[in-house]
Amino acid sequence: METIKLQIPPNTIYLKSIRLLAASLASDIGFDIEEVEDIRVVVSEACNYKMSDEDIKIEFHVDDGFIQIRVSGKDREIEKENLKIQKLILEQLADKVEVVDDKIILTKEK
């Protein structure tokens, strides 16, 4: 398994790059186009949730047919209804969603 670690400022301008990286990694390790899109969306939603006043740390753990994305940072203050929607999106598109301390861990397997 290989790991890629990034840290970005809490600015939405960087989300496009993170989504592109996630999609590229997923495609390169064998996910189909629908799964690639799911991964792109979950990384974006997790980063949006952590978009507060502190840097966001993102780790991609990749292997053949497996990707785990860990997004850590300070939670953003959002309305409860929006939080429910984000959680539902993550749970529908990732195979496994865990929240540990300040980290959202998303797993997708082929």
N, C-alpha and C positions, 0 to 999 in steps of 0.2 A: 504494500500500500504506500502511496506517495501523498505528501501533504504540501499544499500551497497556502501560505499565510499572507494576508493583506491587512492593512489598516488604512481606513479612509476618514477624512474629516466629515463631520455631520452636515453634509451639503448634498442635496438631491442631485446635483449635477453629476456626481460620480456613480449614481445607480445604473445608468446606461452601460457603463464599462463593466460593472460587476455582473449585470445580466448577460452581457455578451461573453464574458469569461465563463460563467456558469454554463451557458448554452454550448459554447465551444468545447469545454471539457466533457460535458455529457455526450455530445455527438462523437467526440474522439474515442470515448470508451465504449461505444456501441449502443447507446440509447436511440430509439426511433424518434421521429420528428415530434410526435405527441408527447413523449416522455421528456424530450428536450425542452419543449414549451412549458411543461409542468415545472421542471427544475428552474427555468428562467423566472417563472412567476413566484415560486416559493422563496427564492433568494431575494427577490425584490420586496416581497411582503415582509419578510423577516427583517430586512434592512430598514424598511420604512418604519417598522415597529420600534427599532432602536435609534431612530433619527431624533436625537435630543440635542444636548449641548456638549456632548463628549464624542471623541473618536469612536468609530465602530471597527471591531476586529472581526475578520472573516477568515475562516479556515475551510479549505476544501480538502477532504480526504478521499482520494480516488483509487480505484482498482478496476479491474476488468468487470464491467457490468454493475458497478457499485459506486455511489457517490454519497458522501455525508458532508453536509454543510453546517458549520457551527458559526453562529452570529452572536457576538457578545458586545455588550455596551449597556448604557443606561436606557431604561424603558422611556419611551415618549409618552407624554400625557395625552391620551386620546379618550374620546367618549366611549362608554361601555358598549354601545351598539356597534361602533366601528371595530372595537376589540373583538367582539363576537364574530363579526364578519371575517376579520383577518384570521382568527383561529380556525374558523370553518374552512376557509380557503386552504390554509396550510394542511389541515387534516385530510382534506379531499384529494390533494395533489401529491403529498409526500406519503411514502409507505409508513413512516414512523415520525412522530413529532414529540420531542421531549423539551421540557423547560427545566434547566438546572442552574440555580443561582441567577446570574445575569446573562445566561446563555440559552439560545434557542438552537436545538440540534435537530436537523432535518435529514432523514435518510431515504434514499430511493435506490431500489435494486431492480435490475433487469429481470 
